[in-house]
Amino acid sequence: MRRTIFDETHAAFRQTVRKILAQEVEPHAERWEDEGIVPRELYPRLAQGGLLGLQIPEEHGGGGQRSFLYNAVVTEEIARGSSFLGQVNLHMNVVVPYFLHLATPAQQARWLPGMASGATMGAIAMTEPGTGSDLAGMATTAVREGDHWILNGAKTFITGGAHAGLVIVVARTARTEDRRGGLTLLVVEDGTPGFTRGRPLRKLGLHAQDTTELFFTDVRVPVENVLGEEGGAFAHLTSNLPQERLSIAVGSQAMSEAMITETVEYVTSRQVFGKSLATFQNTRFTLAALAAQAESVRHMVDRALAELDAGELSAADAAKAKLVATELQGRIADECLQLHGGYGYVREYPIARRYADARVSRIYGGSNEIMKSIIAKSLGL
Ligand SMILES: Cc1cc2nc3c(=O)[nH]c(=O)nc-3n(C[C@H](O)[C@H](O)[C@H](O)COP(=O)(O)OP(=O)(O)OC[C@H]3O[C@@H](n4cnc5c(N)ncnc54)[C@H](O)[C@@H]3O)c2cc1C
């Protein structure tokens, strides 16, 4: 079925994004996957093509787009490409929006130009070694001392943490009766004394997307680096997480479609028992069923994108989109790998990498169990 959310301008932009990724990422993707990180210089190069700051106002060097659809185009093309650059998605789809929605004009003038030019990549640090799903249980604290907050704690699994020039750190700044209160967003800048990073974690998949532990020991964060309301972090996270979840759904859906296309190509060329693998009923029925399911999820994700642009996307609907798109992505990765036989298990074939990359979609951005909790709540349960 025809997609209706994009027009010719988006189509032209998609061609540009493909060209940039073909030039800047594809020739190096295998090496970066092996090295577990991309070079920092990649980011300004992507920014030159306008990829990093699409929604940043033009006065701060960005593309000035109000719509999320251009971000969606980049997210889809990254998901279809030869290396999943989740740190780029996170920067433009998650971190930049926090600054657009919450930063004061002075903070925007200070930080947005670097985020648009790729000089300053952003990260967000919520998860801790002791707590992930239960955000209100975090142990990182900040205590006010004059014009500074003194930050202490550790964060883990931070996407893009290795190269981040700015990290939005969620810290407990007060004890309140409601444990969701008293949390504050503090922007910690690269080079601040007491802020250190661990080595990127060695993961099952997403090898070129660095995921890093961050440590904060008596870090003096100036009060002017508070993002949004002091004590208001939980509400800020709640209003920004639907966009993050939808962006995961967008990437998962694009990867699902890529896996089906790549598997159709593979089964067409592979000969078994003297004939094409594509002629077996199991192959045809498997891919037909997956294509039909992908089509149905596609329409849900596109509808959610339209609702996000209209300012109408609810937390429960974003959770539904993330849930179904990532569950289907996992099934497609598994069944498409099976159709590749042994070749599906070697990394020369894209399906092997995609299988490993896809697994985390059901875990991060809020696990799918948390998505179900949000949806259940919307049902009054
Ligand atoms: C590659 C990667 C990148 C990431 N990037 C970031 C990042 O940039 N910033 C960041 O802050 N975090 C990031 N994360 C962390 C991620 O968001 C957490 O891993 C996730 O929220 C789950 O938290 P946890 O790992 O502590 O699991 P836990 O919270 O310990 O959960 C363990 C299991 O229990 C289930 N569970 C938990 N609570 C409930 C409940 N109430 N009901 C039913 N089941 C429940 C979970 O669904 C899961 O299956 C990343 C993680 C990975 C792997």
The ligand as an ORCA input file, in Angstrom:
! r2SCAN-3c Opt
* xyz 0 1
  C      22.153     -0.808     23.698
  C      21.494     -0.055     24.820
  C      21.415      1.331     24.747
  C      20.832      2.061     25.808
  N      20.840      3.432     25.784
  C      20.461      4.114     26.886
  C      20.646      5.524     26.964
  O      21.121      6.181     26.036
  N      20.293      6.162     28.128
  C      19.765      5.486     29.194
  O      19.475      6.104     30.202
  N      19.568      4.146     29.138
  C      19.917      3.449     28.016
  N      19.749      2.083     27.966
  C      19.177      1.398     29.114
  C      17.804      0.819     28.841
  O      16.852      1.834     28.678
  C      17.491     -0.142     29.998
  O      18.324     -1.275     29.795
  C      16.040     -0.549     30.046
  O      15.241      0.548     30.419
  C      15.791     -1.696     31.027
  O      16.383     -1.423     32.263
  P      17.343     -2.526     32.937
  O      18.346     -2.922     31.913
  O      17.850     -1.981     34.213
  O      16.415     -3.756     33.189
  P      15.499     -4.003     34.477
  O      14.748     -2.765     34.809
  O      16.339     -4.627     35.527
  O      14.483     -5.093     33.913
  C      14.782     -6.491     33.839
  C      13.542     -7.190     33.300
  O      12.454     -6.965     34.184
  C      11.356     -6.444     33.469
  N      10.603     -5.518     34.303
  C      11.081     -4.428     34.950
  N      10.099     -3.781     35.573
  C       8.967     -4.458     35.310
  C       7.589     -4.288     35.678
  N       7.188     -3.249     36.423
  N       6.688     -5.194     35.229
  C       7.083     -6.244     34.478
  N       8.358     -6.463     34.095
  C       9.285     -5.576     34.506
  C      11.964     -5.735     32.281
  O      11.029     -5.576     31.238
  C      13.099     -6.678     31.919
  O      12.602     -7.710     31.133
  C      20.288      1.353     26.898
  C      20.336     -0.040     26.947
  C      20.953     -0.751     25.937
  C      21.044     -2.241     26.059
*
